[in-house]
């Protein structure tokens, strides 16, 4: 019974985490990233885009840490992990880490563009 309760809690956390991946689409109210990039001309424009990517970086790092913790929990609970949950968490954590690095790179590129903008 306790195992099912633990599984239910983990599944709720996973479901809640899924909603974290849904795009809100704005760094500034009423402006989406595509518009920001398309219209970027000034240093401030590129700084705003970099800030947008930095928020995405932080979110990806948080998801990475979350999946690492869940994977460790599954590894410590072999009864639940028979289906390979920990492997899925390891894969998702690695993908989140890679995503964070890509967002960091994009933020850096836009910071560099901000320095060279008029």
N, C-alpha and C positions, 0 to 999 in steps of 0.2 A: 504494500500500500504506500509506504514511504517513497519507494522508487518511482511509482506512478506520479506521486505528487511532485517529486523533484523533476521528473520529465516534463510535467505540465508547466512548471515554472520556467524551465529552460525553453520550452517551446513558445511560451508567452514572450520571453525576452527576445527570442529570434524573430517572432512576428513583429514586435515593437521595433526591432532593429531594421526590419525590412522597410518600414515606413520612413526611416531615416534616409533611405536611398532615394525616395521620391523627390524629384526636383521641385524646389520652390521657385527656381528660375530668376531670382532677383538678388542683386547685391545692394541695389538701391531700390526703393519702392517705385514700381512702375517701369523699371528698366531691366531687360533681360541681358544675359551675358553676350549673346550674339549681337545685340544692338550696341552694347558697350564696345565690343571689339571692332565692329564695323565703323563706328563713329569716332574711335580713338584718334586724337590728333595731338593733344597736349600732354605734358608730363603728369598733370593731375588725372587725366583720363587713364593713363597707363598705371598710375599708382592705385586707382580705384579697381582696375582689373586685377592687379597684383594682390590687393586686399581680398578680393573675391576668391582668388585661388588659394590664398592663405587660410581662409575659412574652410575651404574644401579640404586642404591639407590637414588641418586640425581634426576635422570630422573623420577623415580616412585613418588618421593615427588612432583616434578613439575606437573606431570599428576594429582596427587591427588588434588593439589591446583587449577589447571585448572578446573577440574570437579566440585569441590566445588563452584567455582565462577559461572560456568554455571548453576548449580543447583539452586543457589540463584537467578540468573537472571530469570530463568523459574518460580520460586515461586513468583517473583514480577510481572510476566506477565501472569496472569491466562488465558488470551485468547489463548496464545500459549501453555500453560501447560495443556490444556484439555486432551491431550493424555498421560500425565504422564511423560513428559520429565524429570522433576526434580527427579522423583523416579529413573529413569535410571542413572542420574548423581550421585545421592547419592550412588547407588550400585557400580558404576564404581569407584567413589572416595574411597569408603571403600575397594574395591579390590586393588586399587593402594596403599593405605596406608598399607594394609597387605603385599603386594608385597615388598614395601620399607622395612618393618620390617624384612622380610625374607632375603632380600639382605644384610641388616645390620648384621644379624646374620651370614650369610655366610662370609662376610668380617671379622668379629670378629674371626670366627673359623680359617680362613687362617692367620690372624695376630698372633693368638695363635700358629698355626703350625710353622709360621716363627720364633717365639721365641724359639721353641724347636728344630728347624732344625739345622743341622751342618753348 
